[in-house]
Amino acid sequence: MTTRPRLRVGGHLLPGLLAVALFLVFLAMIASARFDDAVGFPEGESIVANIGFALLNIEGTIEFEGFLVALIAIAVVLDAALSGAVLLASRDEAGGDG
């Protein structure tokens, strides 16, 4: 004889509830955001050069926000991922856990 499914209530539901709460916060932020009209690059300006200037916080011909901290953070995360991949690959070649 089969039994009906039962909802197990406990601490294991907390990560799921936190994810739903975070989703609702993001949804509220998007709903309250105000998006202005998009402004493109002026005619005759180099888009690639100005993106590089913005990433490195170098004064370019167009006004921009600096992204140097974001660029360095991305570089550190990618370096950590590459180091982890090399570590896992070297452990796998050695055969075993060590």
PyMOL commands that set and color helices and strands:
alter all, ss='L'
color gray80, all
select helices_A, chain A and resi 11-32+47-55+68-94
alter helices_A, ss='H'
color red, helices_A
deselect
rebuild
show_as cartoon
